[in-house]
Amino acid sequence: MLHIALHFIVPALIAVLFYKKLTYKAWLIMIATMAVDLDHLLANPIYDPDRCSIGFHPLHSYIAIGVYAVLLIFPRLRIMAIGLLIHIALDYVDC
């Protein structure tokens, strides 16, 4: 439950601290990046509390994480990239 809450709280903190003029929009964009978890639907079972998402699911692969990091370069994609990397970091904590 804490893990899921952090997926909402951490982006909110980043939005408030670094995107004061766009706080709500930045937060919504970062929350939307939780769609990256749709790749869990490809796994069997869909949810396994003992499985580490990083390196297992396609959108949680190391190649995907590298792509998310490269997206930081592009100003128009930066908020989305931050959201994706926050998501990955929070998932990594569970590993």
Buried (B, 14 or more C-beta within 10 A) or exposed (E): EEEEEBBEEBBBEBBEEEBEEEBEEBBBBBBEBBEBBEBBEEBEEEEEEEBEBBEBBEBBBEEBBEEBEEBBEEEEBBBBBBBBBBBBEBBBEEE
